Amino acid sequence: MTEIWESSFVQNQMMWGFEPADAAIVTKDFFLAEKVKDILIPGIGYGRNAKVFIDNGIHVTGIEISQTAIDLARREGLAIDIYHGSVTEMPFDNKLYDGIFSYALIHLLNKQERAKFIQDCCNQLKPGGYMIFTAISKDAPMFGKGIQLDKDYFEIMDGMKMFFYDADSIQQEFGHVGRLELSEIVEPHKNMEGKPPFPFIMIKCQK
């Protein structure tokens, strides 16, 4: 996983542009309404989704597997704490956060890694805190493509494995966490005109 993302950032640099995803904007509004002040972003990349929180007075800590992505974030002026490593190695600190935002990451993990990631995030959340994940939906055009590795889990291209979620699998994996809310969000490719949008499921959990 490290090699895939490191080489992607080396070759493509800021591959998604610097405009935040719609899910990050929606989450920012929700966190502000709930007075969330201090969040963790696992898989922060080069910070395109972090800036919208920072600009609205929310303190952000990140985790990122690619050193090149961290260097890009520094180049863009993100002077925040970013732990270099995989989310599979969480926790990186003993801190409890008001909120956690994970964008388009959990579906890149295998079953055991997903279970650990969900629990690790829950463990770093304050009582009453919120964690919000976006996960690729089975409505995505890539679903069923490539080599099937497990139920709803495919290697869609060399080294790139994805688990595709629906309401049932979300309930199975997140149901123990606490209060659970699901919504759909279709993410446009803001810097790639003509590329079809990705259907995501937003998973909101309150501890």
C-alpha positions as CSV (number, residue, x, y, z in Angstrom):
1,M,0.0,0.0,0.0
2,T,2.8,2.4,0.9
3,E,4.5,1.9,-2.5
4,I,1.3,2.5,-4.5
5,W,0.5,5.8,-2.8
6,E,4.1,7.0,-2.6
7,S,4.6,6.4,-6.4
8,S,1.1,8.0,-7.1
9,F,2.1,11.2,-5.3
10,V,5.6,11.3,-6.8
11,Q,4.1,11.0,-10.3
12,N,0.9,12.9,-10.0
13,Q,1.7,15.4,-7.2
14,M,-1.6,17.2,-6.2
15,M,-3.6,14.7,-8.3
16,W,-7.0,15.8,-7.0
17,G,-6.3,19.6,-7.0
18,F,-6.7,21.6,-3.8
19,E,-10.4,22.2,-3.7
20,P,-12.0,20.2,-0.8
21,A,-14.3,17.3,-1.5
22,D,-18.0,18.0,-1.0
23,A,-18.0,15.5,1.9
24,A,-15.4,17.6,3.6
25,I,-17.5,20.7,3.3
26,V,-20.6,19.0,4.6
27,T,-18.6,17.6,7.5
28,K,-17.1,20.9,8.3
29,D,-20.5,22.5,8.5
30,F,-21.7,19.6,10.8
31,F,-18.6,19.9,13.0
32,L,-19.1,23.6,13.4
33,A,-22.7,23.2,14.4
34,E,-21.7,20.5,16.9
35,K,-18.8,22.7,18.3
36,V,-16.2,20.2,17.3
37,K,-12.9,21.9,17.8
38,D,-10.1,19.2,17.5
39,I,-10.1,16.5,14.8
40,L,-8.0,13.7,13.4
41,I,-7.8,13.1,9.7
42,P,-6.4,9.6,8.9
43,G,-5.2,9.6,5.3
44,I,-4.8,13.3,5.1
45,G,-2.8,13.2,1.8
46,Y,-1.5,16.6,0.9
47,G,-4.2,18.4,2.9
48,R,-6.8,19.4,0.4
49,N,-9.6,18.3,2.8
50,A,-7.8,19.6,5.9
51,K,-7.7,23.2,4.9
52,V,-11.5,23.8,5.0
53,F,-11.5,22.7,8.7
54,I,-8.4,24.7,9.6
55,D,-9.8,27.8,7.8
56,N,-12.8,27.6,10.1
57,G,-10.9,27.4,13.4
58,I,-10.9,23.6,13.8
59,H,-7.5,22.1,15.0
60,V,-6.4,19.3,12.7
61,T,-4.0,16.4,13.2
62,G,-3.2,14.1,10.3
63,I,-1.9,10.6,9.5
64,E,-0.4,10.0,6.1
65,I,1.3,7.0,4.5
66,S,3.2,8.9,1.8
67,Q,6.1,11.2,2.8
68,T,5.8,12.9,-0.6
69,A,2.2,13.8,0.2
70,I,3.3,15.2,3.6
71,D,6.0,17.3,1.8
72,L,3.4,18.6,-0.6
73,A,1.2,19.6,2.4
74,R,4.2,21.5,3.9
75,R,4.8,23.2,0.6
76,E,1.2,24.4,0.6
77,G,1.6,25.9,4.1
78,L,0.0,23.2,6.3
79,A,1.9,23.7,9.5
80,I,0.0,21.0,11.4
81,D,1.0,17.7,13.1
82,I,1.0,14.9,10.5
83,Y,2.1,11.4,11.6
84,H,4.0,9.5,8.8
85,G,2.7,6.0,8.6
86,S,-0.2,3.7,7.7
87,V,-3.6,3.9,9.5
88,T,-3.1,0.2,10.1
89,E,-0.4,1.2,12.7
90,M,-2.7,3.4,14.7
91,P,-2.7,4.9,17.3
92,F,0.2,7.3,16.8
93,D,-0.7,9.3,19.9
94,N,-2.7,8.8,23.1
95,K,-4.9,11.9,22.4
96,L,-8.7,11.8,22.3
97,Y,-10.4,13.9,19.6
98,D,-13.7,15.7,19.3
99,G,-14.1,14.4,15.8
100,I,-12.5,12.1,13.1
101,F,-12.9,12.5,9.4
102,S,-11.8,9.8,7.0
103,Y,-12.3,10.4,3.3
104,A,-12.2,7.6,0.8
105,L,-9.8,5.4,2.8
106,I,-11.6,2.6,4.6
107,H,-12.6,0.8,1.4
108,L,-8.9,0.4,0.5
109,L,-8.3,-1.9,3.5
110,N,-9.0,-5.6,3.9
111,K,-11.5,-7.0,6.3
112,Q,-9.2,-7.3,9.3
113,E,-7.7,-3.9,8.6
114,R,-11.1,-2.2,8.4
115,A,-12.2,-3.7,11.7
116,K,-9.0,-2.5,13.4
117,F,-9.3,0.9,11.8
118,I,-12.8,1.4,12.9
119,Q,-12.0,0.4,16.5
120,D,-8.8,2.5,16.6
121,C,-10.8,5.5,15.5
122,C,-13.4,4.8,18.1
123,N,-10.8,4.4,20.8
124,Q,-9.4,7.9,19.9
125,L,-12.8,9.6,20.1
126,K,-14.0,11.4,23.2
127,P,-17.4,10.3,24.6
128,G,-20.1,11.9,22.6
129,G,-17.6,12.7,19.8
130,Y,-18.3,12.0,16.1
131,M,-16.4,10.1,13.4
132,I,-17.4,10.4,9.8
133,F,-16.2,8.1,7.0
134,T,-16.8,8.2,3.3
135,A,-16.8,4.8,1.6
136,I,-17.2,3.8,-2.0
137,S,-20.6,2.3,-2.8
138,K,-21.6,-0.8,-4.7
139,D,-23.2,1.7,-7.2
140,A,-19.7,2.7,-8.3
141,P,-18.9,1.8,-11.9
142,M,-15.8,-0.2,-10.8
143,F,-17.9,-2.6,-8.7
144,G,-17.4,-6.1,-10.0
145,K,-14.4,-5.2,-12.2
146,G,-11.0,-6.9,-11.9
147,I,-10.2,-9.9,-9.7
148,Q,-12.6,-10.8,-7.0
149,L,-10.8,-11.4,-3.7
150,D,-13.7,-11.8,-1.4
151,K,-17.4,-10.8,-1.1
152,D,-17.7,-7.2,-2.5
153,Y,-13.8,-7.0,-2.5
154,F,-12.0,-6.6,-5.8
155,E,-8.5,-5.9,-7.1
156,I,-9.7,-3.4,-9.7
157,M,-6.2,-2.8,-11.0
158,D,-2.7,-4.1,-10.2
159,G,-2.2,-3.5,-6.4
160,M,-5.4,-1.4,-6.0
161,K,-7.9,-3.3,-3.9
162,M,-11.3,-2.0,-3.0
163,F,-14.2,-3.1,-0.8
164,F,-17.6,-1.8,-2.0
165,Y,-20.1,-1.0,0.8
166,D,-23.8,-1.2,1.0
167,A,-26.2,-0.6,4.0
168,D,-25.9,-4.2,5.2
169,S,-22.1,-4.3,5.3
170,I,-22.0,-0.9,7.0
171,Q,-24.3,-2.1,9.7
172,Q,-22.1,-5.2,10.1
173,E,-18.9,-3.3,10.4
174,F,-20.0,-0.1,12.2
175,G,-23.1,-1.2,14.1
176,H,-21.3,-1.7,17.4
177,V,-19.8,1.8,17.5
178,G,-22.7,3.8,18.7
179,R,-25.4,5.9,17.0
180,L,-25.2,5.4,13.3
181,E,-26.5,7.5,10.4
182,L,-26.0,6.9,6.7
183,S,-26.4,9.2,3.7
184,E,-25.3,9.2,0.1
185,I,-23.0,11.7,-1.5
186,V,-21.9,11.8,-5.1
187,E,-18.4,13.3,-5.4
188,P,-17.5,15.1,-8.6
189,H,-14.0,15.1,-9.9
190,K,-13.5,18.8,-9.5
191,N,-10.2,19.0,-11.4
192,M,-11.1,16.4,-14.1
193,E,-13.8,17.5,-16.4
194,G,-15.7,14.6,-18.0
195,K,-14.8,12.0,-15.5
196,P,-17.9,10.4,-13.9
197,P,-18.5,11.2,-10.3
198,F,-18.0,8.6,-7.6
199,P,-21.0,7.5,-5.4
200,F,-20.0,7.4,-1.8
201,I,-21.8,6.5,1.4
202,M,-21.2,8.9,4.3
203,I,-21.1,7.0,7.6
204,K,-21.7,9.2,10.7
205,C,-21.1,7.6,14.1
206,Q,-21.5,9.1,17.5
207,K,-19.7,7.5,20.4
